[in-house]
Amino acid sequence: MKAPRYERLSLTRVFRFAAVVALAVTIVPDATIAQTKREPAAPADRAKPTAPAAITKLVVPDVQGLAVLVQNSLIALNHANLTGNYSVLRDLAAPGFQKLNSPKQLAASFADLRARNVNLSPIVLYQPKLVGDTTIDDKGFLHIAGYYETQPLLVNFSLVFQPVAAVWRMFEISVWTTVMP
């Protein structure tokens, strides 16, 4: 039975609102972007053409920013699994990920989740439980690992993000489920 028109419009508005909020959070400086910290220059230094470039300092996003990174990545994977089209998942990722993974290779990598009809969408109702330290390694990659306490299956993840044009973009993704203890 079709849902009444007003419910579909309301649900569409909810999804649009969620997308706007997710986008806004990714734009907030301390939330999800790699930041460039500029040291104030003395007046004499500004005139020099050989002044050193700005010092880049990467920061780990705050708790909400990490949740948005994880959730966006897993929901993009869920949409790819539902449609069988991994192009958007690939296109949202860092250039290195794109070079290493064709949509066909991604489909093969997540064939098990797709074959078992694992629906990742309930994660939007939960906060991710992070495991271990969320760190930026010496190459500038952000590592996040954890799980969602969904039932009957826990959704586990390990993600790596790379800063690209001051935005954290997915570089590695690993998602699996385990039975809730």
FIDOLO-541048 format. One record per residue (C-alpha): x, y, z. Coordinates in nm, 2 decimals, padded with zeros to 4 digits. Example, Ala and Ser with C-alpha at 12.3 -4.5 7.8 and 13.67 -1.06 7.14 Angstrom:
[site [01.23, -00.45, 00.78]]
[site [01.37, -00.11, 00.71]]
This chain:
[site [00.00, 00.00, 00.00]]
[site [00.13, 00.34, -00.09]]
[site [00.20, 00.59, 00.19]]
[site [-00.02, 00.90, 00.18]]
[site [00.15, 01.19, -00.01]]
[site [00.19, 01.40, 00.30]]
[site [00.40, 01.13, 00.47]]
[site [00.63, 01.09, 00.17]]
[site [00.68, 01.47, 00.15]]
[site [00.75, 01.48, 00.53]]
[site [01.00, 01.19, 00.50]]
[site [01.17, 01.37, 00.20]]
[site [01.20, 01.68, 00.41]]
[site [01.35, 01.49, 00.70]]
[site [01.61, 01.34, 00.47]]
[site [01.69, 01.68, 00.31]]
[site [01.72, 01.83, 00.66]]
[site [01.95, 01.55, 00.77]]
[site [02.16, 01.60, 00.46]]
[site [02.19, 01.97, 00.53]]
[site [02.29, 01.91, 00.89]]
[site [02.55, 01.65, 00.78]]
[site [02.69, 01.90, 00.53]]
[site [02.69, 02.18, 00.79]]
[site [02.88, 01.97, 01.04]]
[site [03.14, 01.88, 00.78]]
[site [03.20, 02.25, 00.72]]
[site [03.24, 02.34, 01.09]]
[site [03.62, 02.40, 01.14]]
[site [03.67, 02.19, 01.45]]
[site [03.43, 01.91, 01.33]]
[site [03.55, 01.72, 01.03]]
[site [03.80, 01.90, 00.83]]
[site [04.17, 01.90, 00.82]]
[site [04.27, 02.25, 00.93]]
[site [04.56, 02.46, 00.82]]
[site [04.70, 02.66, 01.10]]
[site [04.87, 02.98, 01.00]]
[site [05.12, 03.15, 01.22]]
[site [05.09, 03.53, 01.23]]
[site [05.36, 03.69, 01.03]]
[site [05.55, 03.99, 01.13]]
[site [05.50, 04.30, 00.91]]
[site [05.85, 04.26, 00.76]]
[site [05.79, 03.89, 00.68]]
[site [05.48, 03.97, 00.47]]
[site [05.68, 04.16, 00.22]]
[site [05.94, 03.89, 00.16]]
[site [05.86, 03.67, -00.14]]
[site [06.05, 03.38, 00.01]]
[site [05.84, 03.37, 00.33]]
[site [05.78, 03.00, 00.44]]
[site [05.45, 02.84, 00.35]]
[site [05.18, 02.80, 00.61]]
[site [05.24, 02.52, 00.86]]
[site [04.98, 02.25, 00.82]]
[site [04.84, 02.09, 01.13]]
[site [04.59, 01.81, 01.11]]
[site [04.35, 01.77, 01.40]]
[site [04.12, 01.48, 01.50]]
[site [03.76, 01.59, 01.46]]
[site [03.55, 01.62, 01.78]]
[site [03.30, 01.34, 01.88]]
[site [03.02, 01.47, 01.66]]
[site [03.25, 01.52, 01.36]]
[site [03.38, 01.16, 01.39]]
[site [03.02, 01.03, 01.41]]
[site [02.93, 01.22, 01.09]]
[site [03.24, 01.08, 00.91]]
[site [03.16, 00.72, 01.01]]
[site [02.78, 00.75, 00.95]]
[site [02.82, 00.91, 00.61]]
[site [03.06, 00.64, 00.50]]
[site [02.85, 00.35, 00.62]]
[site [02.53, 00.50, 00.48]]
[site [02.70, 00.55, 00.14]]
[site [02.81, 00.19, 00.16]]
[site [02.45, 00.09, 00.25]]
[site [02.31, 00.28, -00.05]]
[site [02.57, 00.11, -00.28]]
[site [02.48, -00.23, -00.14]]
[site [02.10, -00.16, -00.19]]
[site [02.14, -00.04, -00.55]]
[site [02.44, -00.25, -00.66]]
[site [02.60, 00.08, -00.78]]
[site [02.93, 00.16, -00.61]]
[site [03.01, 00.46, -00.82]]
[site [02.90, 00.72, -00.57]]
[site [03.08, 00.54, -00.28]]
[site [03.39, 00.55, -00.49]]
[site [03.35, 00.91, -00.61]]
[site [03.31, 01.03, -00.25]]
[site [03.64, 00.88, -00.15]]
[site [04.00, 01.01, -00.17]]
[site [04.17, 01.00, -00.51]]
[site [04.40, 00.71, -00.39]]
[site [04.10, 00.50, -00.30]]
[site [03.95, 00.58, -00.64]]
[site [04.26, 00.47, -00.82]]
[site [04.28, 00.14, -00.63]]
[site [03.91, 00.05, -00.64]]
[site [03.68, 00.03, -00.94]]
[site [03.30, 00.01, -00.88]]
[site [03.32, -00.36, -00.99]]
[site [03.60, -00.43, -00.73]]
[site [03.39, -00.26, -00.46]]
[site [03.09, -00.47, -00.55]]
[site [03.30, -00.78, -00.51]]
[site [03.44, -00.66, -00.18]]
[site [03.10, -00.61, -00.03]]
[site [02.93, -00.91, -00.20]]
[site [02.88, -01.09, 00.13]]
[site [02.70, -00.80, 00.30]]
[site [02.48, -00.76, -00.01]]
[site [02.41, -01.14, -00.04]]
[site [02.31, -01.15, 00.33]]
[site [02.08, -00.85, 00.28]]
[site [02.25, -00.66, 00.56]]
[site [02.07, -00.33, 00.61]]
[site [02.31, -00.07, 00.76]]
[site [02.05, 00.21, 00.78]]
[site [01.96, 00.15, 01.15]]
[site [02.30, 00.30, 01.24]]
[site [02.14, 00.65, 01.19]]
[site [01.96, 00.59, 01.52]]
[site [02.28, 00.52, 01.72]]
[site [02.61, 00.68, 01.81]]
[site [02.91, 00.48, 01.71]]
[site [03.11, 00.32, 01.99]]
[site [03.47, 00.40, 01.91]]
[site [03.74, 00.14, 02.00]]
[site [04.10, 00.24, 02.07]]
[site [04.24, 00.58, 02.00]]
[site [04.13, 00.78, 01.70]]
[site [04.46, 00.90, 01.57]]
[site [04.63, 01.08, 01.28]]
[site [04.93, 00.88, 01.17]]
[site [05.26, 01.02, 01.05]]
[site [05.14, 01.03, 00.69]]
[site [04.83, 01.24, 00.79]]
[site [04.57, 00.97, 00.77]]
[site [04.29, 00.96, 01.03]]
[site [04.21, 00.61, 01.17]]
[site [03.87, 00.54, 01.32]]
[site [03.75, 00.20, 01.44]]
[site [03.45, 00.09, 01.64]]
[site [03.10, -00.05, 01.61]]
[site [02.73, 00.03, 01.63]]
[site [02.53, -00.16, 01.90]]
[site [02.24, -00.25, 01.66]]
[site [02.04, -00.56, 01.71]]
[site [02.05, -00.85, 01.63]]
[site [02.39, -00.78, 01.47]]
[site [02.66, -00.54, 01.57]]
[site [02.79, -00.34, 01.28]]
[site [03.17, -00.32, 01.31]]
[site [03.39, -00.08, 01.11]]
[site [03.74, 00.03, 01.05]]
[site [03.79, 00.34, 00.84]]
[site [04.08, 00.55, 00.73]]
[site [04.04, 00.91, 00.60]]
[site [04.28, 01.13, 00.41]]
[site [04.26, 01.51, 00.40]]
[site [04.19, 01.63, 00.05]]
[site [04.13, 02.00, -00.01]]
[site [04.08, 02.05, 00.37]]
[site [03.81, 01.78, 00.39]]
[site [03.85, 01.43, 00.53]]
[site [03.77, 01.18, 00.25]]
[site [03.76, 00.80, 00.29]]
[site [04.07, 00.61, 00.20]]
[site [03.99, 00.27, 00.34]]
[site [03.67, 00.10, 00.45]]
[site [03.61, -00.23, 00.62]]
[site [03.26, -00.32, 00.75]]
[site [03.15, -00.65, 00.90]]
[site [02.88, -00.78, 01.13]]
[site [02.89, -00.99, 01.44]]
[site [02.61, -01.15, 01.65]]
[site [02.51, -00.93, 01.95]]
[site [02.64, -01.10, 02.26]]
